[in-house]
Amino acid sequence: MTQAENTPQTEAQPETAETQATSDVMPSMEEQLQAAERKAQEHYDAWMYAKAEGENIRRRAAEDISKAQKFAVERFSNEMLAVMDSLQAALAVENSTIENFKSGMELTQKQLSNVFEKFNIREINPVGEKLDPHKHQAISMVDSDQPANTVVSVMQKGYALNDRVLRPALVLVAKSS
């Protein structure tokens, strides 16, 4: 049944060829509903695909982060193996003199310094600098000719990795006069 057949006809408006053509061009309510349902299903499918793709991206990113954290120190560890080998070789020598032992320790320290340099680990040795609580930890104040709050001596050097303090330097600071 078409829309024109559903509407009551009045005697003043008999159905003409023009109104018949208009009713044939306009889709019925059922057809409009089916088209809307198809479009809604297409949108739902696209949304579900986008949702699944987003979850996959999040999962892959989480895996990548996990792997990066797990293997972040791998390069550093490989470099440290050479330092460990040097220390073990020095300890394995049976007839070493103090001079040989000292020479071996200096070479091992040089290896370690090269590793630190390669990975941008730098020493914090603030003698003569103004106390910086972000880089230094004052353990005592001492009488000194230097201005107040100036580092007089370093008890333990600090270290920074890419300008981030790994360990603050333990320092003695000049008292104010």
C-alpha positions as CSV (number, residue, x, y, z in Angstrom):
1,M,0.0,0.0,0.0
2,T,1.4,3.4,-0.9
3,Q,1.2,6.6,1.1
4,A,-1.4,8.0,-1.3
5,E,-3.7,5.0,-0.7
6,N,-3.3,5.4,3.1
7,T,-4.4,9.1,3.1
8,P,-8.2,9.6,2.9
9,Q,-9.3,11.3,-0.3
10,T,-11.6,14.2,-0.2
11,E,-13.9,14.9,-3.0
12,A,-12.3,18.3,-3.6
13,Q,-8.9,16.7,-4.3
14,P,-9.2,13.7,-6.6
15,E,-5.9,11.8,-7.1
16,T,-4.1,13.1,-10.1
17,A,-1.1,11.8,-12.1
18,E,1.0,14.4,-10.3
19,T,0.2,13.3,-6.8
20,Q,0.7,9.6,-7.9
21,A,4.2,10.4,-9.3
22,T,5.1,12.2,-6.0
23,S,4.1,9.2,-3.9
24,D,6.1,6.8,-6.1
25,V,9.3,9.0,-5.7
26,M,9.1,9.3,-1.9
27,P,10.3,6.1,-0.1
28,S,7.9,4.5,2.3
29,M,8.4,4.7,6.0
30,E,9.5,1.0,6.0
31,E,12.1,1.7,3.4
32,Q,13.3,4.8,5.3
33,L,13.5,2.7,8.5
34,Q,15.5,0.0,6.8
35,A,17.9,2.5,5.3
36,A,18.4,4.1,8.7
37,E,19.0,0.7,10.3
38,R,21.6,-0.1,7.6
39,K,23.3,3.2,8.2
40,A,23.2,2.7,12.0
41,Q,24.8,-0.7,11.6
42,E,27.5,0.7,9.4
43,H,28.3,3.4,12.0
44,Y,28.3,0.7,14.8
45,D,30.6,-1.5,12.8
46,A,33.0,1.4,12.1
47,W,32.9,2.3,15.8
48,M,33.7,-1.2,16.9
49,Y,36.6,-1.4,14.4
50,A,38.0,1.9,15.8
51,K,37.5,0.7,19.4
52,A,39.4,-2.6,18.7
53,E,42.1,-0.7,16.8
54,G,42.6,1.6,19.8
55,E,42.8,-1.3,22.2
56,N,45.4,-3.0,19.9
57,I,47.5,0.2,19.8
58,R,47.3,0.6,23.6
59,R,48.3,-3.1,24.1
60,R,51.3,-2.8,21.6
61,A,52.4,0.4,23.3
62,A,52.3,-1.3,26.8
63,E,54.3,-4.2,25.4
64,D,56.9,-1.8,23.9
65,I,57.2,0.1,27.2
66,S,57.6,-3.1,29.1
67,K,60.4,-4.3,26.7
68,A,62.1,-0.9,26.9
69,Q,62.1,-1.0,30.7
70,K,63.3,-4.6,30.8
71,F,66.2,-4.1,28.3
72,A,67.0,-0.4,29.0
73,V,70.3,-1.2,30.8
74,E,71.4,-3.9,28.3
75,R,74.0,-1.7,26.6
76,F,75.3,-0.3,29.8
77,S,75.5,-3.8,31.3
78,N,77.5,-5.1,28.3
79,E,80.0,-2.2,28.7
80,M,80.3,-3.0,32.4
81,L,81.3,-6.6,31.7
82,A,84.7,-5.5,30.5
83,V,85.2,-3.7,33.8
84,M,84.2,-6.8,35.7
85,D,86.6,-8.9,33.5
86,S,89.5,-6.6,34.4
87,L,88.8,-6.8,38.1
88,Q,88.6,-10.6,38.0
89,A,91.8,-10.8,36.0
90,A,93.6,-8.6,38.6
91,L,92.4,-10.8,41.4
92,A,93.5,-14.0,39.6
93,V,97.1,-12.9,39.4
94,E,99.1,-14.8,42.1
95,N,102.4,-13.1,42.1
96,S,101.4,-9.4,41.9
97,T,103.4,-6.6,43.3
98,I,101.8,-3.5,44.8
99,E,102.9,-1.5,41.7
100,N,101.3,-4.1,39.3
101,F,98.2,-4.1,41.4
102,K,98.0,-0.3,41.5
103,S,98.6,-0.2,37.7
104,G,95.8,-2.7,37.1
105,M,93.4,-0.7,39.3
106,E,94.2,2.5,37.5
107,L,93.5,0.8,34.1
108,T,90.2,-0.6,35.5
109,Q,89.2,2.8,36.8
110,K,90.0,4.3,33.3
111,Q,87.7,1.6,31.7
112,L,85.0,2.5,34.2
113,S,85.4,6.3,33.5
114,N,85.1,5.6,29.7
115,V,81.9,3.7,30.3
116,F,80.6,6.6,32.4
117,E,81.5,9.1,29.7
118,K,79.9,6.9,27.0
119,F,76.6,6.9,29.0
120,N,76.8,10.6,30.1
121,I,77.3,9.8,33.8
122,R,79.4,12.6,35.2
123,E,81.0,13.2,38.5
124,I,79.8,15.9,40.9
125,N,82.9,17.2,42.7
126,P,81.9,20.7,44.0
127,V,85.0,21.8,46.0
128,G,85.0,25.6,46.1
129,E,81.4,25.9,44.8
130,K,78.4,27.4,46.6
131,L,76.3,24.7,48.3
132,D,73.5,23.5,46.0
133,P,71.0,21.3,47.9
134,H,69.8,19.8,44.6
135,K,73.4,18.4,43.9
136,H,75.1,18.4,47.3
137,Q,74.3,17.0,50.8
138,A,76.0,18.9,53.6
139,I,77.0,16.6,56.4
140,S,78.8,19.2,58.5
141,M,79.8,22.8,58.8
142,V,83.4,23.7,59.5
143,D,85.4,26.9,60.2
144,S,87.0,28.1,57.0
145,D,88.5,31.2,55.3
146,Q,86.0,30.7,52.4
147,P,82.7,32.5,52.3
148,A,79.7,31.0,54.1
149,N,77.9,28.0,52.5
150,T,80.9,27.2,50.2
151,V,81.9,23.6,49.8
152,V,85.2,23.1,51.7
153,S,85.7,19.4,51.0
154,V,84.0,16.5,49.5
155,M,83.6,13.3,51.6
156,Q,82.0,11.3,48.8
157,K,81.6,12.4,45.1
158,G,78.2,12.6,43.7
159,Y,77.1,11.5,40.2
160,A,74.6,12.7,37.7
161,L,73.1,11.0,34.7
162,N,72.1,13.4,31.9
163,D,71.9,16.3,34.4
164,R,69.7,14.2,36.8
165,V,71.4,13.6,40.1
166,L,71.9,9.9,40.8
167,R,73.7,10.5,44.1
168,P,74.4,13.9,45.7
169,A,77.9,14.7,46.8
170,L,78.5,14.5,50.6
171,V,80.2,17.7,51.5
172,L,81.6,19.8,54.3
173,V,80.5,23.4,54.1
174,A,82.1,26.6,55.5
175,K,80.4,28.2,58.5
176,S,79.3,31.8,58.4
177,S,81.8,34.0,60.4
